[in-house]
Amino acid sequence: MIKNKEELIKNGESSVDREARRIVLESLDYVLEGIDPCQLIKSQIDYDGKILNIKNLSFNLDKYERIFVIGGGKATGSMAMALEEVLTNRISSGVINVLEHTSKNYGTNIIKLNEVSHPIPNNNGIKGVEKMLEVAEDANEDDLIICLISGGGSAMMPLPANGVNLSEKQEITKNLLRSGATINEMNSVRKHLSKIKGGMLVKVAYPAKFVSLILSDVVNDPLDVIASGPTAPDNSYFEDAVNVLKKYDLWNDISDSIKKRFDDGIAKKIELRVMQQYKN
């Protein structure tokens, strides 16, 4: 993993120094290998040509007409590469939003890698999510969708809710990043400004079989917070989002359309999505 390890060891001033460097660098190599997304995915899945095992879940792939792969995040390029290597030709198609300027690092042939920005979302991210929704909407009960999600997915899988545009989401993201808000607080806001976060992606894909492979970058691994939980139950409410914005003195800086969406959510004028979005 560390490409110039031997050079770093040789630069030691004494044999003791060089030995210490070797121990440290080998330890770092071991740690890096252990958290490599490609290796992590391979360690959690097994495929014998018919049965796909994902930890304690088993899928007989002969029962599915098509297998699709969608998702996004900073680690999903490696995750997609691992999945292709394991499933060989069984994947029908797929699209993953990966960090811009990185797609050349991953050798996927079937899964399309769509380069997007982070931490501020861009229009290319929206285009990628729209393609994912096309896949999800086209899938039926005889299809399997595998969703790859990792840290960074919230910014890298943007699709503003009705009445909110990209520039407004970009501005509120910038302000939240500057405010010192925690990732949990930021994502409670972003979930309520999205068409796919807070479990909505799964709803679109129904009745297809849906399974998520998620790499966490959030303490204690809350699935509804990682990438703002596009495939997980939403445990936050419109009130929580508003409270975050007021806590960091951002409420008066947001656009009228975002204020209206939050106000409508609290007033229960917005139809409930997959999970509760406001308090009873």
Secondary structure per residue as TSV (DSSP state, phi and psi in degrees):
chain	resnum	aa	ss	phi	psi
A	1	M	-	360.0	-38.4
A	2	I	-	-92.6	107.6
A	3	K	T	-69.3	-31.0
A	4	N	T	-106.9	33.8
A	5	K	H	-59.3	-46.6
A	6	E	H	-62.7	-38.3
A	7	E	H	-64.6	-42.1
A	8	L	H	-64.4	-37.1
A	9	I	H	-67.7	-43.9
A	10	K	H	-64.4	-26.0
A	11	N	T	-74.0	-4.6
A	12	G	-	-63.6	143.7
A	13	E	S	-78.9	-19.1
A	14	S	S	-145.3	169.8
A	15	S	H	-63.3	-36.3
A	16	V	H	-65.5	-43.2
A	17	D	H	-63.2	-43.2
A	18	R	H	-64.6	-39.6
A	19	E	H	-65.9	-40.0
A	20	A	H	-63.2	-41.3
A	21	R	H	-63.1	-41.9
A	22	R	H	-60.6	-45.1
A	23	I	H	-62.4	-44.9
A	24	V	H	-65.0	-45.9
A	25	L	H	-68.5	-37.0
A	26	E	H	-67.4	-35.7
A	27	S	H	-65.5	-42.5
A	28	L	H	-63.7	-41.0
A	29	D	H	-58.0	-43.6
A	30	Y	H	-62.8	-43.3
A	31	V	H	-66.1	-45.2
A	32	L	H	-62.6	-39.9
A	33	E	H	-64.5	-36.4
A	34	G	H	-68.5	-25.2
A	35	I	T	-107.7	9.5
A	36	D	-	-65.3	122.9
A	37	P	H	-56.8	-38.7
A	38	C	H	-61.8	-47.2
A	39	Q	H	-69.0	-35.7
A	40	L	H	-62.8	-43.1
A	41	I	H	-64.2	-45.5
A	42	K	H	-63.4	-29.7
A	43	S	H	-74.6	-17.1
A	44	Q	H	-105.8	-6.9
A	45	I	E	-127.5	154.0
A	46	D	E	-146.2	138.0
A	47	Y	E	-139.0	124.9
A	48	D	-	-105.1	14.9
A	49	G	S	99.6	-11.4
A	50	K	S	-139.8	-51.7
A	51	I	E	-99.8	126.0
A	52	L	E	-100.9	118.0
A	53	N	E	-103.8	126.5
A	54	I	E	-122.2	97.5
A	55	K	T	53.0	-114.5
A	56	N	T	-95.9	10.2
A	57	L	E	-105.9	142.7
A	58	S	E	-128.3	137.2
A	59	F	E	-129.7	121.4
A	60	N	E	-82.4	103.7
A	61	L	G	-69.0	-15.4
A	62	D	G	-67.2	-17.5
A	63	K	G	-85.9	-7.6
A	64	Y	-	-110.1	135.2
A	65	E	S	-71.9	-43.3
A	66	R	E	-136.8	151.3
A	67	I	E	-125.5	121.3
A	68	F	E	-113.1	150.8
A	69	V	E	-126.1	125.6
A	70	I	E	-135.5	172.0
A	71	G	E	139.1	-170.8
A	72	G	E	-174.4	159.3
A	73	G	S	144.7	166.7
A	74	K	T	-66.8	-22.6
A	75	A	T	-103.7	-0.8
A	76	T	H	-74.3	-17.2
A	77	G	H	-63.5	-47.5
A	78	S	H	-65.9	-38.1
A	79	M	H	-63.7	-42.3
A	80	A	H	-65.3	-40.2
A	81	M	H	-61.4	-43.3
A	82	A	H	-63.6	-42.6
A	83	L	H	-64.3	-41.5
A	84	E	H	-62.7	-40.8
A	85	E	H	-63.2	-37.0
A	86	V	H	-77.6	-43.5
A	87	L	H	-90.7	-4.7
A	88	T	G	47.6	-113.6
A	89	N	G	-91.8	5.0
A	90	R	G	-76.3	-18.5
A	91	I	-	-77.5	127.4
A	92	S	-	-78.1	-48.7
A	93	S	E	-168.1	173.2
A	94	G	E	-176.8	160.6
A	95	V	E	-144.5	130.9
A	96	I	E	-127.1	135.3
A	97	N	E	-87.2	115.4
A	98	V	E	-116.7	164.9
A	99	L	E	-64.4	138.0
A	100	E	T	-58.1	144.6
A	101	H	T	71.8	17.9
A	102	T	-	-119.8	-11.5
A	103	S	G	-59.7	-28.4
A	104	K	G	-66.0	-15.4
A	105	N	G	-81.7	-10.7
A	106	Y	S	-120.8	130.0
A	107	G	-	-93.6	61.1
A	108	T	-	-92.3	141.4
A	109	N	S	-109.1	-31.7
A	110	I	S	-101.4	-42.8
A	111	I	E	-80.8	121.2
A	112	K	E	-78.5	133.2
A	113	L	E	-102.5	116.1
A	114	N	E	-103.0	117.2
A	115	E	E	-80.7	131.0
A	116	V	E	-137.5	171.4
A	117	S	-	-93.7	163.5
A	118	H	S	-159.2	138.8
A	119	P	S	-90.8	-4.7
A	120	I	S	-94.5	123.8
A	121	P	-	-66.4	153.5
A	122	N	-	-131.6	176.6
A	123	N	H	-66.2	-30.1
A	124	N	H	-64.8	-33.0
A	125	G	H	-62.7	-41.7
A	126	I	H	-62.1	-44.2
A	127	K	H	-60.1	-39.6
A	128	G	H	-64.9	-43.1
A	129	V	H	-65.3	-38.0
A	130	E	H	-61.6	-37.1
A	131	K	H	-68.2	-37.3
A	132	M	H	-62.8	-40.5
A	133	L	H	-66.6	-34.2
A	134	E	H	-61.6	-42.1
A	135	V	H	-63.3	-47.9
A	136	A	H	-63.5	-40.6
A	137	E	H	-70.1	-31.2
A	138	D	H	-78.4	-23.8
A	139	A	-	-67.9	147.4
A	140	N	-	-126.1	-172.8
A	141	E	T	-66.3	-12.7
A	142	D	T	-96.6	8.1
A	143	D	E	-113.2	156.5
A	144	L	E	-119.4	129.3
A	145	I	E	-111.6	125.5
A	146	I	E	-107.4	120.4
A	147	C	E	-106.6	123.5
A	148	L	E	-101.3	125.1
A	149	I	E	-134.2	138.6
A	150	S	-	-146.6	177.0
A	151	G	T	-53.6	144.2
A	152	G	T	91.5	-10.1
A	153	G	H	-64.1	-25.9
A	154	S	H	-64.3	-47.0
A	155	A	H	-75.1	-30.1
A	156	M	H	-88.2	-7.0
A	157	M	S	-125.5	65.6
A	158	P	-	-89.2	138.3
A	159	L	-	-154.8	95.3
A	160	P	B	-57.5	144.3
A	161	A	-	-66.4	162.3
A	162	N	T	-55.0	132.6
A	163	G	T	91.5	-6.5
A	164	V	-	-119.6	136.7
A	165	N	-	-109.2	171.5
A	166	L	H	-61.6	-42.6
A	167	S	H	-62.2	-33.8
A	168	E	H	-69.1	-39.9
A	169	K	H	-67.6	-37.2
A	170	Q	H	-62.7	-43.1
A	171	E	H	-66.5	-44.0
A	172	I	H	-69.5	-32.1
A	173	T	H	-65.1	-45.4
A	174	K	H	-58.8	-45.5
A	175	N	H	-65.5	-39.5
A	176	L	H	-65.7	-40.2
A	177	L	H	-62.9	-37.6
A	178	R	H	-75.8	-23.6
A	179	S	H	-73.6	-24.9
A	180	G	T	92.1	10.2
A	181	A	-	-63.5	146.1
A	182	T	-	-72.6	165.4
A	183	I	H	-62.8	-36.1
A	184	N	H	-62.5	-42.4
A	185	E	H	-68.5	-44.9
A	186	M	H	-57.7	-45.2
A	187	N	H	-75.3	-22.2
A	188	S	H	-65.9	-30.3
A	189	V	H	-76.4	-49.6
A	190	R	H	-64.5	-33.4
A	191	K	H	-60.7	-35.2
A	192	H	T	-89.1	7.3
A	193	L	T	-118.7	17.7
A	194	S	B	-126.0	152.1
A	195	K	S	-88.0	-15.6
A	196	I	S	-119.9	-17.2
A	197	K	T	-74.3	171.1
A	198	G	T	65.3	33.6
A	199	G	T	88.5	-1.9
A	200	M	H	-67.2	-28.0
A	201	L	H	-63.1	-37.3
A	202	V	H	-66.4	-39.8
A	203	K	H	-60.7	-41.7
A	204	V	H	-63.3	-36.7
A	205	A	H	-76.9	-18.3
A	206	Y	T	-58.3	136.2
A	207	P	T	-99.3	18.1
A	208	A	S	-62.8	152.0
A	209	K	E	-72.2	136.8
A	210	F	E	-133.8	129.6
A	211	V	E	-136.7	139.5
A	212	S	E	-111.5	138.1
A	213	L	E	-112.4	115.1
A	214	I	E	-123.4	127.7
A	215	L	-	-103.9	124.9
A	216	S	-	-92.0	142.4
A	217	D	-	-123.9	17.5
A	218	V	S	-117.3	136.0
A	219	V	T	-56.5	133.0
A	220	N	T	72.3	3.9
A	221	D	-	56.0	47.6
A	222	P	-	-71.6	115.9
A	223	L	T	-65.2	-25.9
A	224	D	T	-79.0	-10.9
A	225	V	T	-100.6	-37.2
A	226	I	G	-59.9	119.7
A	227	A	G	56.5	24.0
A	228	S	G	64.6	22.6
A	229	G	-	58.2	55.4
A	230	P	T	-64.2	-19.1
A	231	T	T	-123.2	17.5
A	232	A	S	-126.1	152.1
A	233	P	-	-57.2	141.1
A	234	D	-	-92.5	117.8
A	235	N	-	-97.6	7.2
A	236	S	-	-112.2	167.7
A	237	Y	-	-128.8	164.9
A	238	F	H	-55.7	-37.8
A	239	E	H	-60.3	-37.6
A	240	D	H	-63.8	-42.0
A	241	A	H	-61.8	-44.9
A	242	V	H	-64.1	-41.6
A	243	N	H	-62.1	-36.6
A	244	V	H	-63.3	-47.5
A	245	L	H	-62.7	-38.1
A	246	K	H	-72.9	-36.2
A	247	K	H	-58.5	-39.2
A	248	Y	T	-102.2	20.3
A	249	D	T	56.1	41.6
A	250	L	-	-109.9	-10.4
A	251	W	G	-59.2	-40.5
A	252	N	G	-76.9	-9.2
A	253	D	G	-96.8	-11.1
A	254	I	S	-82.8	162.4
A	255	S	-	-71.1	160.5
A	256	D	H	-63.9	-34.1
A	257	S	H	-68.9	-36.2
A	258	I	H	-69.6	-42.6
A	259	K	H	-57.7	-42.9
A	260	K	H	-62.7	-41.4
A	261	R	H	-62.6	-45.2
A	262	F	H	-66.2	-41.5
A	263	D	H	-63.2	-42.5
A	264	D	H	-65.5	-35.8
A	265	G	H	-65.1	-45.5
A	266	I	H	-64.7	-35.2
A	267	A	T	-81.7	2.8
A	268	K	T	63.0	33.3
A	269	K	-	-90.0	-12.3
A	270	I	S	-98.5	131.2
A	271	E	-	-60.8	135.8
A	272	L	-	-59.8	140.4
A	273	R	-	-94.7	-132.2
A	274	V	S	-71.1	-46.8
A	275	M	S	-120.3	173.2
A	276	Q	-	-60.8	134.6
A	277	Q	-	-115.9	-10.1
A	278	Y	S	-145.6	161.7
A	279	K	-	-78.4	147.2
A	280	N	-	-75.0	360.0
